[in-house]
Amino acid sequence: MKSRPIGITILAVLGSLSVAFYGVLTVLALVNPTQANNLLQGMSGGGAGPAPLQNFAAILPVYFLITGVITGGLSWGLWNLKNWARIVCLVLIGISVVGGAVGISMAWSHSTMPATISALVRLLIAILIFVYLCSAGVRAAFRPEA
């Protein structure tokens, strides 16, 4: 049995915790959409964060449900060292980094300093995770045993 790198364990556990959070958000968006919008607004301090999700309105519970299912599948795949999960994570992180960089550059002039710093920190974390998933040791852990 191969040894799972500690960073992969951390990512899988955090992903599993986020599945629970998405479940709560799904139920909240179904039961009390106003409270769900207030929560999204509160998580978007300084103009950065998930507040734009409010534009989904009626399909917000479906968005949270689908996101939770995808996150759960990726967390399971990372936990079980499935290379497809690592590759999908790399693709999603790559898209996120490009989108985040474009968003930061577009909002640079009219964003608050805390929002800009928050966005830059999220971008840096995504880049670090991308680099980690591409490292030789992690790639080796995801290779099938001969």
C-alpha positions in Angstrom: 0.0 0.0 0.0 1.3 3.4 -1.0 1.8 6.1 1.5 -0.5 9.2 1.1 1.4 12.5 1.3 0.3 14.6 4.3 -0.6 17.5 2.0 -3.0 15.3 0.1 -4.5 14.1 3.3 -5.0 17.7 4.4 -6.6 18.6 1.0 -8.9 15.6 1.1 -10.0 16.3 4.7 -10.6 20.0 3.9 -12.6 19.0 0.8 -14.7 16.6 2.9 -15.4 19.4 5.4 -16.4 21.7 2.6 -18.9 19.1 1.4 -20.6 19.4 4.7 -20.6 23.2 4.4 -22.1 22.9 0.9 -24.8 20.7 2.3 -25.7 23.3 4.9 -25.7 26.0 2.2 -27.9 23.9 0.0 -30.5 23.4 2.7 -30.3 27.1 3.8 -30.8 28.2 0.2 -33.8 26.0 -0.1 -35.4 26.8 3.3 -34.4 30.5 3.7 -33.0 32.1 0.5 -32.8 35.5 2.2 -30.6 34.2 5.0 -28.4 32.4 2.4 -28.0 35.7 0.5 -27.2 37.5 3.8 -24.6 34.8 4.6 -23.0 35.2 1.1 -22.9 38.9 1.6 -21.3 38.6 5.0 -18.6 36.3 3.6 -17.8 38.9 1.0 -16.1 41.5 3.1 -14.6 44.4 1.2 -16.2 43.3 -2.0 -14.3 40.0 -2.4 -15.9 36.7 -2.0 -19.0 34.7 -2.9 -21.5 37.6 -3.0 -21.9 37.3 -6.9 -23.4 33.9 -6.3 -26.6 35.8 -5.2 -27.2 36.3 -8.9 -28.0 32.6 -9.2 -31.2 33.2 -7.1 -33.5 30.3 -7.7 -30.8 27.9 -8.9 -28.5 28.6 -5.9 -29.4 25.4 -4.1 -28.7 23.4 -7.3 -25.3 25.2 -7.6 -24.4 24.3 -4.0 -25.5 20.7 -4.4 -23.5 20.2 -7.6 -20.5 21.9 -6.1 -20.7 19.7 -3.1 -21.0 16.5 -5.1 -18.0 17.4 -7.3 -16.0 18.4 -4.2 -16.9 15.1 -2.5 -15.8 13.1 -5.6 -12.5 15.0 -5.8 -11.9 14.5 -2.1 -12.6 10.8 -2.3 -10.3 10.6 -5.3 -7.5 12.5 -3.6 -7.9 10.3 -0.4 -7.6 7.1 -2.5 -4.7 8.5 -4.6 -6.7 8.5 -7.9 -4.6 10.3 -10.5 -7.8 11.6 -12.3 -8.6 13.5 -9.1 -5.2 15.1 -9.1 -5.5 16.1 -12.8 -9.0 17.5 -12.4 -7.8 19.5 -9.4 -5.0 20.9 -11.4 -7.3 21.9 -14.2 -9.8 23.5 -11.8 -7.0 25.3 -10.0 -5.5 26.5 -13.3 -8.9 27.9 -14.4 -9.3 29.5 -10.9 -5.8 31.1 -11.1 -6.4 32.6 -14.5 -9.9 33.8 -13.5 -8.6 35.2 -10.3 -5.8 37.1 -11.9 -8.1 38.5 -14.5 -10.6 39.5 -11.8 -7.9 41.2 -9.7 -6.6 43.1 -12.7 -10.1 44.2 -13.7 -11.1 45.2 -10.1 -7.8 46.7 -9.1 -8.8 50.4 -9.4 -12.3 50.2 -7.8 -11.7 47.5 -5.1 -10.9 48.1 -1.5 -7.5 47.2 -0.1 -8.8 44.4 2.1 -10.6 42.8 -0.8 -7.6 43.1 -3.0 -5.3 41.5 -0.4 -7.9 38.8 0.2 -8.0 38.0 -3.5 -4.2 38.0 -3.8 -3.9 35.6 -0.8 -6.5 33.2 -2.3 -4.6 33.4 -5.6 -1.3 32.7 -3.9 -2.8 29.7 -2.0 -4.2 28.3 -5.3 -0.8 28.7 -7.0 1.0 26.9 -4.1 -1.5 24.0 -4.2 -1.0 23.8 -7.9 2.8 23.6 -7.5 2.4 21.0 -4.7 0.2 18.8 -6.8 2.8 19.0 -9.6 5.7 18.1 -7.3 7.6 14.9 -8.0 6.7 13.3 -4.7 3.0 13.9 -5.1 3.0 12.7 -8.7 4.8 9.5 -7.6 2.2 8.8 -4.9 -0.5 8.9 -7.6 1.2 6.5 -9.9 -0.2 3.0 -10.0 1.8 0.3 -8.3 3.5 -2.1 -10.6 
